[in-house]
Amino acid sequence: MEPPVDFQPACTVVVCTRNRPKELERCLEGVAGLLYPRFEVLVVDSGPVDNQTREVATKRNLRYMAEPMPGQNRARNRGARATDAEIVAYLDDDAVPEPQWISALVEEFRDPQVMVVTGRILPLRVETEAERLFAALGGFDVGDQKRRVLDRRTPRWFEIANFGGIGNGSSMAFRRSAFEKWPGFDERLGPGTGGPGGDEHYAFFSLVKVGYRVVHTPKAVVRHPYPRSLPELRARYLKALAAATGYMTFLFFEEPRFRWATVKYVAQALRGARRPWRKPAPARLPRVVSGWRKLIACLSGPLLYGRTCLTNPLSRNRA
């Protein structure tokens, strides 16, 4: 599926990576099969320790850029500043896009109020016990075939934007002009910082807050690996819990206008309130880790916020 010839804006696919040449090779193999006539690929090497990533990009004649400081959001911002393309699409280095991925994302930018488009994130494979458990927990996907539009008129827009209701960072595209109207990804958040997660969700929230629109389209699909082993699954699960509570702490202190909305969401979550925008959970969720380990992970989240965000108040990107 290619978009109509009257709407084919130039696109840059930014692949942010850090010391994973094997995964990057697989990702770029998928990128090579994308069905879109006007795109380039930019590989941003986050905190490189050797030349392996550069060699992978050079072998494929792709643009390469090194970001000396680690942090996925530093790499994302660096990639956006390095292109003049109208659309900047982001892809994880271990994700594999399906051929129509860019075309489906781009089509949603016909609406001038749309600043972000997200797509589905489906499993690369489901073979092991850990992969099946992760799938039962919901995986990375929003969870259905429905197109969703989010703006300030949408009921519960605050929680949908911030807590996974409109998509995730492994499959998303931004209008390049967004980076001229908005500070960019908060560089205190996300992988490589030691701080809370929620970085892409904060980007969605920040743009909706100032009047723009985010769209989720199920037509744009990437395949992403699930944890292959039970120890990997447990580690990811605990890390996600800490990142989530750290992000809630971040919102409480960094967004005082929405403090009550944050507290309300947390209180309802603790009571087990069902979210109408979230896919129904299984009647009985699989137990991945013990209750006390979950509690410790949740309590560690606010410490992530304090250690990273309060001690580095000037690290937030203002480009």
C-alpha positions in Angstrom: 0.0 0.0 0.0 1.6 3.2 -1.2 0.0 6.6 -0.4 -1.6 8.5 -3.4 1.0 10.3 -5.5 -0.4 13.7 -4.5 0.7 13.1 -0.9 4.1 11.6 -0.5 6.1 13.8 1.8 9.8 13.1 2.3 10.4 10.8 5.3 13.5 10.0 7.4 13.5 6.7 9.3 15.6 7.2 12.4 17.0 4.0 13.9 18.4 4.7 17.4 20.8 2.0 18.4 23.4 1.1 21.1 25.9 -1.7 20.7 23.5 -4.2 19.1 24.9 -4.8 15.6 23.1 -8.2 15.1 19.7 -6.7 15.9 20.4 -3.7 13.8 21.2 -5.8 10.8 17.8 -7.6 11.1 16.1 -4.2 11.5 17.7 -2.7 8.4 16.9 -5.8 6.4 13.2 -5.0 7.1 13.7 -1.3 6.4 15.2 -2.2 2.9 11.8 -3.8 2.0 9.7 -0.7 2.8 7.2 0.3 0.1 7.6 4.1 0.0 9.2 6.2 -2.7 10.7 9.1 -0.7 12.6 8.0 2.4 16.1 7.9 3.7 17.5 6.0 6.7 19.6 7.6 9.5 21.3 5.4 12.0 22.0 7.2 15.3 24.6 5.5 17.4 24.0 6.3 21.0 27.1 6.3 23.2 29.1 4.1 20.9 31.9 2.0 22.4 33.3 0.6 19.1 32.8 0.9 15.3 30.4 -2.1 14.8 27.3 0.1 14.3 29.1 2.4 11.9 30.3 -0.6 9.9 26.7 -2.0 9.7 25.4 1.4 8.4 28.3 1.9 6.0 27.9 -1.5 4.5 24.4 -0.6 3.5 25.4 3.0 2.4 23.2 4.6 5.0 23.6 7.8 6.8 25.3 7.4 10.2 25.6 9.7 13.1 27.2 9.2 16.5 25.6 10.8 19.6 28.4 10.7 22.2 26.1 10.7 25.3 23.9 7.6 25.9 20.2 7.9 26.1 17.6 7.0 23.5 15.9 10.4 23.7 19.2 12.2 23.0 19.5 10.1 19.9 15.9 10.7 18.9 16.4 14.5 19.2 19.7 14.4 17.4 18.1 12.5 14.5 15.2 14.9 14.2 17.6 17.9 14.1 19.7 16.2 11.4 17.0 16.0 8.7 14.9 18.4 6.6 12.4 15.7 5.7 8.7 16.5 6.5 8.2 13.3 8.5 10.5 11.7 11.0 9.7 8.0 11.7 11.3 6.2 14.6 12.1 2.5 14.8 13.8 0.5 17.5 16.9 -1.3 16.4 15.4 -4.7 17.3 12.1 -4.1 15.5 11.3 -5.2 12.0 8.8 -3.1 10.0 6.3 -4.6 7.6 6.5 -3.3 4.0 3.5 -0.8 4.3 4.7 0.7 7.6 5.8 4.1 6.4 2.9 4.4 3.9 0.3 3.8 6.6 1.9 6.3 9.0 2.3 9.0 6.4 -1.3 8.8 5.2 -2.5 10.1 8.6 -0.5 13.3 8.2 -3.0 14.6 5.7 -4.7 16.2 8.7 -2.5 19.3 9.5 -3.4 19.0 13.2 -1.8 15.6 13.5 1.7 15.8 14.9 2.3 12.2 15.8 1.2 8.9 14.3 1.7 5.5 16.0 1.3 2.0 14.7 0.8 -1.6 16.0 3.7 -3.6 17.6 3.2 -7.3 17.1 5.5 -10.1 18.2 8.3 -11.3 16.0 7.6 -14.8 17.2 5.8 -16.6 20.0 7.5 -19.9 20.7 8.9 -20.1 24.2 7.0 -20.2 27.5 8.3 -16.7 28.3 7.1 -15.3 25.0 3.6 -16.8 25.6 3.5 -15.3 29.1 4.5 -11.9 27.8 1.8 -12.1 25.1 -0.8 -13.0 27.8 0.3 -9.9 29.7 -0.4 -7.8 26.7 2.9 -7.5 24.9 3.7 -4.1 23.4 0.6 -3.6 21.4 -2.4 -1.2 22.0 -4.4 -4.3 21.4 -7.0 -4.1 18.7 -7.7 -3.2 15.0 -9.3 0.2 15.7 -7.9 3.5 14.5 -7.8 6.0 17.3 -7.6 9.8 17.3 -6.5 11.7 20.4 -6.8 15.4 21.2 -8.0 17.5 24.0 -11.6 16.9 23.2 -11.2 13.1 23.8 -12.6 11.9 27.1 -9.8 10.7 29.4 -7.2 12.1 27.0 -4.6 12.7 29.8 -4.5 9.1 30.9 -4.7 7.7 27.3 -1.7 9.7 26.2 0.4 9.0 29.3 -0.4 5.4 30.1 -0.2 3.5 26.8 -3.6 4.1 25.2 -2.4 5.6 21.9 0.7 3.6 21.1 4.3 3.0 22.0 7.7 4.2 20.9 8.7 1.2 18.8 6.4 2.4 15.9 5.8 6.1 15.6 6.3 9.1 13.3 6.4 12.8 14.0 5.9 15.8 11.8 9.3 17.4 11.6 7.8 20.9 12.4 6.8 19.6 15.8 10.4 20.0 16.9 10.2 23.7 16.1 7.1 24.2 18.3 8.0 21.8 21.2 11.1 21.1 23.2 11.5 17.6 21.9 11.8 14.4 23.8 12.7 14.9 27.5 16.3 13.6 27.8 15.9 12.8 31.4 13.5 9.9 30.6 13.8 6.6 28.9 16.4 3.9 28.1 20.0 4.9 28.7 19.3 7.5 31.4 18.8 5.4 34.5 15.6 7.4 35.0 11.9 6.7 34.6 10.3 5.4 31.5 7.3 6.9 29.7 9.4 9.1 27.4 7.3 8.6 24.2 4.1 8.9 26.2 5.3 12.2 27.7 5.9 13.4 24.1 2.3 12.4 23.1 0.9 14.2 26.2 3.0 17.3 25.6 1.8 17.8 22.1 -1.9 17.1 22.8 -1.7 19.5 25.7 -0.8 22.4 23.4 -3.6 21.6 21.0 -2.3 19.0 18.5 -3.5 15.5 17.6 -2.1 12.0 17.9 -3.4 9.2 15.7 -3.0 5.4 16.1 -3.3 3.4 12.9 -3.5 -0.4 13.0 -2.3 -0.4 9.3 1.3 0.5 10.3 2.8 -2.7 11.8 6.3 -3.5 13.1 7.3 -6.9 14.6 9.2 -6.7 17.9 10.8 -9.6 19.8 9.4 -10.7 23.1 11.5 -11.9 26.1 12.8 -15.4 25.1 13.5 -16.7 28.6 11.8 -16.6 32.0 14.7 -14.7 33.7 14.6 -12.1 30.9 10.8 -11.8 31.2 11.0 -11.3 35.0 13.7 -8.7 34.6 11.7 -6.8 32.0 8.5 -7.0 34.0 10.2 -5.6 37.2 11.9 -2.9 35.2 8.6 -1.9 33.6 7.0 -1.6 37.0 9.7 0.7 38.3 9.7 2.8 35.1 5.9 3.2 35.4 5.8 4.4 39.0 8.8 6.6 38.3 6.9 8.2 35.4 3.9 8.7 37.6 6.1 10.5 40.1 7.6 12.5 37.3 4.1 13.7 36.2 3.1 14.6 39.7 6.1 16.9 40.2 6.7 18.1 36.7 3.1 18.8 35.6 1.4 20.5 38.6 -1.6 21.5 36.5 -2.3 17.8 36.1 -1.5 16.7 39.6 -5.0 15.7 40.5 -5.4 13.8 37.3 -2.3 11.8 38.1 -3.4 11.1 41.7 -6.9 10.0 40.4 -5.4 7.6 37.9 -3.1 6.0 40.5 -5.9 5.7 43.0 -8.2 4.0 40.5 -5.4 1.7 39.3 -4.8 0.6 42.9 -8.5 -0.3 43.1 -8.3 -2.3 39.9 -10.6 0.0 37.9 -11.0 -1.0 34.3 -10.1 1.5 31.7 -12.6 1.6 28.8 -9.8 2.5 26.4 -7.6 -0.5 27.4 -8.1 -3.9 26.0 -9.8 -6.3 28.5 -7.3 -8.2 30.6 -7.5 -12.0 30.9 -9.7 -13.3 33.7 -6.6 -14.6 35.4 -3.3 -12.9 34.7 -0.2 -15.2 34.8 2.0 -14.7 37.8 5.5 -13.7 36.7 7.1 -12.6 39.9 6.3 -12.6 43.6 4.3 -9.9 45.3 7.1 -8.6 47.4 9.4 -8.2 44.3 6.6 -6.3 42.6 6.3 -4.0 45.6 10.0 -3.3 45.7 10.0 -2.5 42.0 7.1 -0.1 42.4 8.7 1.6 45.4 12.0 2.0 43.4 10.3 4.1 40.7 10.1 7.3 42.7 13.8 6.9 43.5 14.6 6.7 39.7 12.8 10.1 39.4 14.7 11.6 42.3 18.1 10.3 41.2 17.8 11.4 37.6 15.3 14.2 37.2 15.9 16.2 40.4 19.7 15.9 40.2 19.8 16.9 36.5 17.2 19.7 36.2 19.0 21.3 33.2 19.3 18.1 31.2 15.9 18.5 29.5 16.3 19.2 25.9 15.2 22.7 24.8 16.0 22.6 21.1 
